[in-house]
Amino acid sequence: MVLPCVGLLLVFAYWPVVRGVVLSLYGNDLLGDPSRFVGLAQYADVGTDPDLRRALLATGTIAGLSVLLSVGGALAAVLPLRRAARRPRAVVSVLLSLPFAYSAAASAAVFAGLFAPAVGTLNEVLAHLGVTGPDWLRSPAWAIVSISVATAWYEFGFAFLVLLAALTQLDQQVIEAAALDGASGLRMAWSVIIPMLRPSLVFLVVTQTISGLQVFTQVQVLTRGGPAGSTSTLVHELYQRAFGEALPHVGSASALAVVLLLLVLAITALQFRVLRRWA
């Protein structure tokens, strides 16, 4: 009964990983096809390439900021709904979960119009307030922030739905007991509600970090890795090496993919080990 599922996993999940590891051990010929065995040489290049070190820094920054904004924003949005009336809560919940219905490309296109330097909506609003907006997508620092905000908005809907579902399943007897002891407002949220939401928060931090480490669409749509490669992430570099150049570097891209896989596994394991005690 489970053989069809196992077969699909082997073909579409595990075989590509094995194939990627094999390709990472081979260099390319003049046509870009794997031709000669080079062993671990391409892994050594990953560790010494300054472009990849910069991509690693950009990836970590975007992942960290987007997780902080999406999970923190979802938590701040869901807590006030605990005491809202049913109909207003339903309306607000639908509106706040809308980002989950968008594709990454569509949401990034919206932010491209929002952050456009000359005619962008955000800078026009700031101009009406007497503030000169920065060059969001052409300044390295602001470009990182812009991509992080776009990624956080895209991930916000999922985080909000998870926390909203967790909020509705909380033990009301514990909350009522805390209220009888005088807990309310911020004290109730910090000492009672948030600790009860810890398993969901741990889940979101781990899954959103994995998603942030693999961010690509927002980078490709908003900056294409610019300015001067400052926003090029590991997945963007992988794409450029495999498909974005006249001569594909399949082996190098495969080595980078394996390194990214190991990095995600290591960070996920570390998060589970650290956050398991907190949850």
Residue frames as qw, qx, qy, qz and C-alpha x, y, z in Angstrom:
[[0.000, 0.883, 0.470, 0.000, 0.00, 0.00, 0.00],
 [0.243, -0.884, 0.084, 0.390, 2.85, 2.39, 0.72],
 [0.676, -0.029, 0.461, 0.574, 5.02, 1.37, -2.23],
 [0.361, 0.744, 0.355, 0.436, 3.61, 4.04, -4.61],
 [0.230, -0.972, 0.011, -0.047, 4.39, 6.78, -2.08],
 [0.672, -0.519, 0.366, 0.381, 7.84, 5.37, -1.45],
 [0.650, 0.308, 0.458, 0.522, 8.44, 5.20, -5.21],
 [0.171, 0.906, 0.216, 0.321, 7.43, 8.84, -5.68],
 [0.436, -0.875, 0.173, 0.119, 9.71, 9.92, -2.83],
 [0.739, -0.234, 0.432, 0.461, 12.63, 7.99, -4.27],
 [0.539, 0.496, 0.437, 0.523, 12.15, 9.41, -7.78],
 [0.104, 0.838, 0.214, 0.490, 11.29, 13.02, -6.98],
 [0.438, -0.882, 0.106, -0.134, 12.95, 13.64, -3.59],
 [0.720, -0.538, 0.382, 0.214, 15.91, 11.37, -2.94],
 [0.785, 0.283, 0.341, 0.434, 17.21, 10.64, -6.44],
 [0.282, 0.891, 0.026, 0.355, 17.68, 14.36, -7.26],
 [0.446, -0.841, 0.305, -0.027, 19.77, 14.71, -4.08],
 [0.818, -0.194, 0.450, 0.301, 21.93, 11.73, -5.05],
 [0.638, 0.588, 0.289, 0.405, 22.23, 13.03, -8.60],
 [0.009, 0.975, -0.079, 0.209, 23.22, 16.47, -7.32],
 [0.623, -0.655, 0.403, 0.143, 25.98, 14.98, -5.15],
 [0.801, 0.123, 0.441, 0.384, 27.31, 13.02, -8.15],
 [0.437, 0.798, 0.192, 0.368, 27.25, 16.08, -10.43],
 [0.258, -0.952, 0.158, -0.032, 29.08, 18.14, -7.79],
 [0.715, -0.435, 0.453, 0.306, 32.09, 15.83, -8.20],
 [0.650, 0.320, 0.489, 0.485, 32.43, 16.52, -11.94],
 [0.077, -0.498, 0.143, 0.852, 33.67, 19.50, -13.91],
 [0.600, 0.666, 0.309, -0.318, 32.15, 20.78, -17.16],
 [0.592, 0.140, 0.482, 0.631, 33.25, 20.57, -20.77],
 [0.090, -0.068, 0.208, 0.972, 32.97, 23.46, -23.24],
 [0.324, -0.383, -0.599, -0.624, 29.25, 22.77, -23.66],
 [0.417, -0.426, 0.313, -0.740, 28.59, 22.86, -19.94],
 [0.909, -0.145, -0.294, -0.257, 28.06, 19.11, -19.61],
 [0.643, -0.615, 0.453, -0.050, 29.70, 17.13, -16.76],
 [0.766, 0.544, -0.341, -0.028, 32.80, 15.52, -18.25],
 [0.549, 0.373, -0.618, 0.421, 35.73, 15.05, -15.86],
 [0.702, -0.574, -0.406, 0.116, 35.99, 13.91, -12.28],
 [0.199, 0.667, -0.286, 0.658, 37.33, 16.68, -10.01],
 [0.496, -0.216, -0.714, 0.444, 36.47, 15.25, -6.61],
 [0.291, -0.762, -0.477, 0.326, 35.97, 17.82, -3.85],
 [0.393, 0.047, 0.120, 0.910, 37.66, 20.68, -5.70],
 [0.129, -0.548, -0.389, -0.730, 34.38, 22.50, -6.30],
 [0.573, -0.712, -0.404, 0.041, 33.52, 22.28, -2.61],
 [0.574, -0.314, -0.089, 0.752, 36.85, 23.96, -1.85],
 [0.154, 0.315, 0.298, 0.888, 35.90, 26.73, -4.27],
 [0.370, -0.725, -0.483, -0.323, 32.65, 27.26, -2.37],
 [0.623, -0.641, -0.266, 0.360, 34.63, 27.97, 0.78],
 [0.489, -0.296, 0.121, 0.812, 37.09, 30.39, -0.84],
 [0.195, 0.525, 0.496, 0.663, 34.91, 32.26, -3.34],
 [0.057, -0.142, -0.332, 0.931, 34.35, 35.85, -2.05],
 [0.415, -0.143, -0.360, -0.823, 31.06, 36.10, -3.99],
 [0.633, -0.309, -0.695, -0.147, 29.72, 33.07, -2.14],
 [0.364, -0.236, -0.580, 0.690, 30.81, 34.44, 1.24],
 [0.163, 0.036, 0.030, -0.985, 28.93, 37.62, 0.41],
 [0.559, -0.192, -0.557, -0.583, 25.92, 35.55, -0.70],
 [0.535, -0.275, -0.757, 0.255, 26.06, 33.61, 2.58],
 [0.130, -0.187, -0.397, 0.889, 25.99, 36.87, 4.55],
 [0.360, -0.027, -0.230, -0.904, 23.08, 38.19, 2.48],
 [0.582, -0.222, -0.728, -0.286, 21.18, 34.92, 2.90],
 [0.425, -0.284, -0.702, 0.496, 21.63, 34.91, 6.67],
 [0.023, 0.128, 0.203, -0.971, 20.63, 38.57, 6.98],
 [0.469, -0.089, -0.401, -0.782, 17.49, 38.18, 4.87],
 [0.582, -0.252, -0.771, -0.062, 16.49, 34.97, 6.65],
 [0.320, -0.244, -0.615, 0.678, 16.99, 36.49, 10.11],
 [0.156, 0.110, 0.081, -0.978, 15.14, 39.74, 9.37],
 [0.509, -0.115, -0.533, -0.666, 12.27, 38.05, 7.55],
 [0.521, -0.288, -0.794, 0.126, 11.72, 35.52, 10.36],
 [0.183, -0.237, -0.483, 0.823, 11.78, 38.27, 12.98],
 [0.272, 0.088, -0.099, -0.953, 9.31, 40.42, 11.04],
 [0.543, -0.127, -0.639, -0.529, 6.93, 37.67, 9.95],
 [0.534, -0.311, -0.763, 0.191, 6.70, 35.70, 13.20],
 [0.179, -0.241, -0.430, 0.851, 6.88, 38.79, 15.42],
 [0.290, 0.011, -0.194, -0.937, 4.32, 40.60, 13.29],
 [0.556, -0.236, -0.704, -0.375, 1.97, 37.61, 13.25],
 [0.427, -0.318, -0.714, 0.455, 2.22, 37.29, 17.04],
 [0.015, -0.198, -0.232, 0.952, 1.51, 41.00, 17.51],
 [0.398, -0.047, -0.400, -0.824, -1.46, 40.75, 15.15],
 [0.559, -0.238, -0.764, -0.217, -3.03, 37.62, 16.62],
 [0.267, -0.162, -0.709, 0.632, -2.87, 38.50, 20.32],
 [0.255, 0.096, 0.199, -0.941, -5.47, 41.32, 20.21],
 [0.550, -0.049, -0.556, -0.621, -7.91, 39.01, 18.39],
 [0.257, -0.095, -0.920, 0.281, -8.25, 36.80, 21.47],
 [0.047, 0.431, 0.627, -0.648, -10.82, 39.14, 22.98],
 [0.229, 0.149, -0.326, -0.905, -12.41, 40.43, 19.77],
 [0.701, 0.245, 0.374, -0.556, -16.02, 39.69, 18.89],
 [0.706, 0.095, 0.680, 0.173, -16.61, 36.78, 16.54],
 [0.579, 0.742, 0.324, 0.097, -17.62, 38.70, 13.40],
 [0.100, 0.951, -0.287, -0.054, -14.91, 41.42, 13.54],
 [0.513, -0.510, 0.671, 0.162, -12.35, 38.72, 14.33],
 [0.744, 0.301, 0.576, 0.155, -13.43, 36.70, 11.28],
 [0.446, 0.888, 0.092, 0.059, -13.15, 39.74, 8.99],
 [0.126, -0.879, 0.456, 0.053, -9.74, 40.76, 10.34],
 [0.684, -0.271, 0.663, 0.135, -8.49, 37.17, 10.18],
 [0.729, 0.530, 0.404, 0.158, -9.41, 36.89, 6.50],
 [0.275, 0.953, -0.104, 0.069, -7.70, 40.20, 5.67],
 [0.296, -0.778, 0.554, 0.027, -4.51, 39.35, 7.57],
 [0.726, -0.112, 0.666, 0.131, -4.25, 35.86, 6.06],
 [0.648, 0.731, 0.078, -0.198, -4.48, 37.15, 2.46],
 [0.083, 0.764, -0.610, -0.193, -0.68, 37.15, 1.91],
 [0.538, -0.176, 0.825, 0.000, -0.84, 33.35, 2.16],
 [0.695, 0.532, 0.467, -0.128, -2.94, 33.31, -1.04],
 [0.345, 0.873, -0.261, -0.225, -0.36, 35.20, -3.11],
 [0.918, 0.201, -0.049, 0.338, 2.47, 33.63, -5.04],
 [0.578, -0.511, 0.061, 0.633, 6.01, 34.76, -4.26],
 [0.374, 0.193, 0.414, 0.807, 6.37, 36.31, -7.72],
 [0.090, -0.758, -0.480, -0.434, 3.10, 38.24, -7.45],
 [0.483, -0.826, -0.203, 0.209, 3.90, 39.61, -4.00],
 [0.569, -0.307, 0.201, 0.736, 7.44, 40.55, -5.10],
 [0.250, 0.455, 0.464, 0.718, 5.99, 42.40, -8.13],
 [0.270, -0.875, -0.370, -0.156, 3.76, 44.41, -5.78],
 [0.561, -0.708, 0.011, 0.429, 6.76, 45.39, -3.69],
 [0.535, 0.108, 0.346, 0.763, 8.71, 46.29, -6.83],
 [0.029, 0.713, 0.380, 0.589, 6.10, 48.97, -7.48],
 [0.504, -0.831, -0.231, 0.046, 6.10, 49.97, -3.83],
 [0.628, -0.570, 0.159, 0.505, 9.89, 50.39, -3.63],
 [0.603, 0.561, 0.259, 0.504, 10.51, 51.85, -7.12],
 [0.464, -0.261, -0.168, 0.830, 12.95, 54.77, -6.59],
 [0.024, 0.059, 0.206, 0.977, 11.32, 57.46, -8.75],
 [0.498, -0.219, -0.316, -0.777, 7.63, 56.58, -8.92],
 [0.387, -0.140, -0.891, 0.191, 7.29, 54.12, -6.04],
 [0.440, -0.699, -0.428, -0.367, 4.24, 54.44, -3.82],
 [0.678, -0.523, -0.327, 0.399, 6.26, 54.40, -0.60],
 [0.427, -0.091, 0.011, 0.900, 8.52, 57.30, -1.57],
 [0.102, -0.509, -0.382, -0.764, 5.51, 59.30, -2.80],
 [0.570, -0.700, -0.422, -0.085, 3.85, 58.87, 0.58],
 [0.639, -0.400, -0.169, 0.635, 7.07, 59.89, 2.34],
 [0.272, 0.235, 0.202, 0.911, 7.39, 62.94, 0.07],
 [0.308, -0.677, -0.401, -0.535, 3.90, 64.10, 1.11],
 [0.674, -0.674, -0.260, 0.154, 5.09, 63.85, 4.72],
 [0.019, 0.961, -0.266, 0.074, 8.14, 65.97, 3.93],
 [0.661, -0.477, 0.560, 0.151, 10.58, 63.06, 4.09],
 [0.475, 0.613, -0.543, -0.322, 12.97, 62.11, 1.29],
 [0.963, -0.101, 0.208, -0.139, 12.77, 58.36, 0.85],
 [0.390, -0.536, 0.671, 0.331, 15.92, 56.30, 0.31],
 [0.544, 0.418, -0.578, -0.442, 16.81, 54.51, -2.91],
 [0.821, -0.255, 0.370, -0.352, 15.27, 51.27, -1.68],
 [0.961, 0.172, 0.212, 0.034, 16.52, 48.88, -4.35],
 [0.632, 0.669, -0.193, 0.340, 19.80, 50.54, -5.38],
 [0.166, -0.727, 0.534, -0.400, 21.39, 51.01, -1.98],
 [0.493, 0.152, -0.852, 0.088, 22.97, 47.76, -0.69],
 [0.027, 0.025, 0.761, -0.647, 21.74, 48.21, 2.89],
 [0.523, 0.214, 0.224, -0.794, 18.22, 49.30, 1.94],
 [0.623, 0.228, -0.595, -0.453, 17.97, 46.62, -0.74],
 [0.291, 0.032, -0.923, 0.250, 18.58, 43.92, 1.89],
 [0.223, 0.188, 0.585, -0.757, 15.90, 45.49, 4.08],
 [0.562, 0.260, -0.174, -0.766, 13.47, 45.73, 1.16],
 [0.568, 0.132, -0.778, -0.234, 13.88, 42.07, 0.23],
 [0.140, -0.049, -0.866, 0.478, 13.51, 41.07, 3.89],
 [0.379, 0.222, 0.349, -0.828, 10.27, 43.07, 4.20],
 [0.632, 0.239, -0.413, -0.611, 8.89, 41.58, 0.97],
 [0.462, 0.087, -0.882, 0.030, 9.79, 38.06, 2.16],
 [0.039, 0.100, 0.744, -0.659, 8.29, 38.67, 5.61],
 [0.522, 0.208, 0.082, -0.823, 5.03, 39.92, 4.09],
 [0.637, 0.184, -0.632, -0.400, 4.82, 36.82, 1.91],
 [0.426, 0.000, -0.871, 0.246, 5.41, 34.55, 4.93],
 [0.215, -0.134, 0.441, -0.861, 3.20, 36.56, 7.29],
 [0.707, -0.078, -0.206, -0.672, -0.10, 34.98, 6.21],
 [0.761, -0.001, -0.648, 0.019, 1.04, 31.44, 7.01],
 [0.293, 0.088, -0.656, 0.690, 2.49, 32.47, 10.37],
 [0.384, -0.137, 0.192, -0.893, -0.72, 34.32, 11.24],
 [0.790, -0.087, -0.374, -0.478, -2.91, 31.31, 10.41],
 [0.647, 0.026, -0.709, 0.281, -0.75, 28.95, 12.49],
 [0.117, 0.056, -0.561, 0.818, -0.81, 31.24, 15.52],
 [0.530, -0.128, -0.025, -0.838, -4.54, 31.95, 15.13],
 [0.801, -0.093, -0.540, -0.239, -5.27, 28.22, 15.09],
 [0.514, 0.015, -0.683, 0.518, -3.05, 27.72, 18.15],
 [0.131, -0.171, 0.320, -0.922, -4.75, 30.60, 19.95],
 [0.689, -0.174, -0.200, -0.674, -8.19, 29.02, 19.55],
 [0.829, -0.079, -0.554, -0.005, -6.91, 25.77, 21.11],
 [0.143, 0.399, -0.601, 0.677, -5.51, 27.28, 24.31],
 [0.396, -0.391, -0.800, 0.226, -6.72, 25.94, 27.63],
 [0.176, -0.683, -0.170, -0.688, -9.23, 28.55, 28.75],
 [0.723, -0.627, -0.289, 0.037, -9.17, 27.30, 32.34],
 [0.668, -0.146, -0.101, 0.722, -5.52, 28.34, 32.64],
 [0.149, 0.413, 0.162, 0.883, -6.32, 31.77, 31.22],
 [0.472, -0.695, -0.309, -0.445, -9.31, 32.21, 33.54],
 [0.767, -0.487, -0.260, 0.327, -7.22, 31.18, 36.53],
 [0.505, 0.051, -0.015, 0.861, -4.56, 33.72, 35.59],
 [0.107, -0.575, -0.253, -0.771, -7.25, 36.39, 35.24],
 [0.644, -0.679, -0.328, -0.131, -8.55, 35.59, 38.72],
 [0.725, -0.342, -0.136, 0.582, -5.01, 36.05, 40.01],
 [0.074, -0.867, -0.056, 0.489, -5.01, 39.55, 38.54],
 [0.412, -0.163, 0.571, 0.691, -3.18, 38.98, 35.24],
 [0.449, 0.781, 0.407, -0.153, -4.39, 41.16, 32.35],
 [0.284, 0.925, -0.170, -0.187, -3.18, 43.05, 29.33],
 [0.443, 0.683, -0.577, 0.067, 0.54, 42.75, 28.62],
 [0.337, -0.435, 0.772, -0.318, 1.10, 40.69, 31.76],
 [0.830, 0.160, 0.442, -0.300, -1.44, 38.12, 30.59],
 [0.746, 0.634, -0.176, -0.102, 0.07, 38.03, 27.09],
 [0.258, 0.700, -0.642, 0.179, 3.70, 37.76, 28.22],
 [0.261, -0.380, 0.805, -0.373, 3.33, 35.38, 31.17],
 [0.646, 0.140, 0.664, -0.349, 0.42, 33.19, 30.07],
 [0.743, 0.589, 0.128, -0.291, -0.55, 33.39, 26.39],
 [0.411, 0.740, -0.522, -0.102, 2.89, 33.47, 24.76],
 [0.243, -0.402, 0.875, -0.121, 4.28, 30.56, 26.86],
 [0.695, 0.223, 0.627, -0.271, 1.25, 28.50, 25.82],
 [0.674, 0.710, -0.014, -0.203, 2.00, 29.37, 22.17],
 [0.269, -0.695, 0.620, 0.247, 5.64, 28.25, 22.39],
 [0.644, 0.045, 0.733, 0.214, 5.27, 25.00, 20.40],
 [0.526, 0.758, 0.376, 0.083, 3.68, 26.90, 17.50],
 [0.030, 0.960, -0.237, -0.149, 6.31, 29.64, 17.72],
 [0.489, -0.454, 0.692, 0.274, 9.12, 27.06, 17.62],
 [0.645, 0.373, 0.642, 0.181, 7.52, 25.44, 14.58],
 [0.365, 0.915, 0.173, 0.004, 7.23, 28.79, 12.82],
 [0.190, -0.855, 0.422, 0.236, 10.80, 29.88, 13.61],
 [0.564, -0.220, 0.740, 0.295, 12.20, 26.63, 12.20],
 [0.567, 0.514, 0.612, 0.199, 10.03, 26.50, 9.07],
 [0.226, 0.968, 0.088, -0.063, 10.36, 30.22, 8.33],
 [0.319, -0.729, 0.511, 0.325, 14.14, 30.02, 8.74],
 [0.595, 0.054, 0.732, 0.328, 14.29, 27.17, 6.23],
 [0.432, 0.775, 0.445, 0.120, 12.16, 29.21, 3.83],
 [0.026, -0.974, 0.118, 0.190, 14.30, 32.32, 4.38],
 [0.473, -0.502, 0.612, 0.387, 17.53, 30.45, 3.66],
 [0.488, 0.228, 0.745, 0.393, 16.08, 29.41, 0.28],
 [0.264, 0.804, 0.250, -0.470, 14.76, 32.83, -0.77],
 [0.456, 0.008, 0.577, 0.677, 15.10, 33.41, -4.49],
 [0.219, 0.685, 0.608, 0.337, 11.99, 34.87, -6.13],
 [0.160, -0.945, -0.198, 0.204, 12.05, 38.15, -4.20],
 [0.429, -0.554, 0.371, 0.609, 15.72, 38.65, -5.06],
 [0.409, 0.179, 0.679, 0.583, 15.21, 37.85, -8.74],
 [0.114, 0.790, 0.552, 0.243, 12.19, 40.14, -9.12],
 [0.231, -0.945, -0.146, 0.177, 13.34, 43.09, -7.00],
 [0.194, -0.864, 0.370, 0.281, 17.11, 43.39, -7.52],
 [0.879, 0.430, -0.200, 0.042, 18.41, 40.44, -9.58],
 [0.854, -0.164, -0.181, 0.459, 21.16, 40.17, -6.99],
 [0.352, 0.492, -0.079, 0.792, 22.22, 43.81, -7.18],
 [0.373, 0.898, -0.234, 0.018, 23.46, 46.33, -6.47],
 [0.227, 0.675, -0.690, 0.133, 26.94, 44.93, -7.09],
 [0.634, 0.026, -0.773, 0.019, 25.87, 41.47, -5.93],
 [0.094, -0.297, 0.598, -0.738, 25.03, 42.67, -2.41],
 [0.681, -0.036, 0.336, -0.650, 21.60, 40.96, -2.35],
 [0.684, 0.260, -0.626, -0.269, 22.52, 37.79, -4.23],
 [0.743, -0.396, 0.423, -0.336, 21.59, 34.85, -1.99],
 [0.371, -0.311, 0.862, 0.150, 22.94, 31.31, -2.13],
 [0.593, 0.426, 0.682, -0.039, 19.97, 30.09, -4.17],
 [0.401, 0.882, 0.007, -0.247, 20.34, 33.06, -6.55],
 [0.067, -0.691, 0.674, 0.254, 24.03, 32.28, -7.00],
 [0.522, 0.002, 0.851, 0.053, 23.13, 28.65, -7.62],
 [0.572, 0.677, 0.438, -0.150, 20.62, 29.68, -10.28],
 [0.232, 0.888, -0.274, -0.286, 23.10, 32.03, -11.95],
 [0.224, -0.512, 0.800, 0.219, 25.75, 29.32, -12.18],
 [0.488, 0.156, 0.858, 0.039, 23.39, 26.68, -13.51],
 [0.391, 0.644, 0.642, 0.143, 21.12, 28.72, -15.81],
 [0.047, 0.948, 0.164, -0.270, 22.07, 32.40, -15.85],
 [0.205, -0.683, 0.493, 0.498, 25.38, 32.26, -17.73],
 [0.617, 0.540, -0.403, -0.407, 26.30, 31.47, -21.31],
 [0.528, 0.254, -0.807, 0.081, 28.34, 28.49, -20.12],
 [0.763, -0.528, -0.086, -0.362, 26.43, 26.55, -17.43],
 [0.145, 0.462, -0.790, 0.376, 28.54, 25.45, -14.48],
 [0.792, -0.301, -0.366, -0.385, 26.42, 22.47, -13.49],
 [0.734, -0.071, -0.558, 0.382, 29.05, 20.91, -11.23],
 [0.179, 0.165, -0.368, 0.897, 29.70, 24.11, -9.34],
 [0.506, -0.305, -0.082, -0.803, 25.98, 24.78, -8.96],
 [0.830, -0.231, -0.487, -0.145, 25.45, 21.22, -7.70],
 [0.550, 0.005, -0.551, 0.628, 28.23, 21.63, -5.12],
 [0.116, -0.219, 0.212, -0.945, 26.61, 24.84, -3.94],
 [0.693, -0.290, -0.304, -0.586, 23.23, 23.06, -3.71],
 [0.778, -0.170, -0.573, 0.191, 24.74, 20.33, -1.54],
 [0.310, 0.087, -0.438, 0.839, 26.40, 22.90, 0.71],
 [0.373, -0.275, -0.006, -0.886, 23.08, 24.74, 1.05],
 [0.789, -0.269, -0.470, -0.291, 21.31, 21.48, 1.93],
 [0.665, -0.110, -0.560, 0.481, 23.87, 20.71, 4.63],
 [0.073, 0.191, -0.263, 0.943, 23.66, 24.29, 5.93],
 [0.572, -0.327, -0.185, -0.729, 19.86, 24.10, 6.22],
 [0.819, -0.237, -0.523, -0.014, 20.07, 20.73, 7.97],
 [0.511, 0.014, -0.500, 0.699, 22.69, 22.01, 10.42],
 [0.138, -0.230, 0.160, -0.950, 20.77, 25.19, 11.26],
 [0.698, -0.310, -0.333, -0.553, 17.51, 23.27, 11.63],
 [0.770, -0.184, -0.566, 0.228, 19.13, 20.73, 13.97],
 [0.308, 0.084, -0.409, 0.855, 20.68, 23.55, 16.02],
 [0.366, -0.298, -0.034, -0.881, 17.35, 25.35, 16.28],
 [0.785, -0.307, -0.457, -0.282, 15.58, 22.19, 17.41],
 [0.669, -0.102, -0.553, 0.486, 18.23, 21.59, 20.04],
 [0.134, 0.099, -0.300, 0.939, 18.12, 25.16, 21.38],
 [0.429, -0.213, -0.103, -0.872, 14.39, 25.82, 21.06],
 [0.634, -0.240, -0.720, -0.149, 13.25, 22.42, 22.34],
 [0.367, -0.218, -0.635, 0.644, 14.11, 23.47, 25.89],
 [0.135, 0.049, 0.104, -0.984, 12.21, 26.75, 25.47],
 [0.555, -0.144, -0.480, -0.664, 9.13, 24.98, 24.07]]
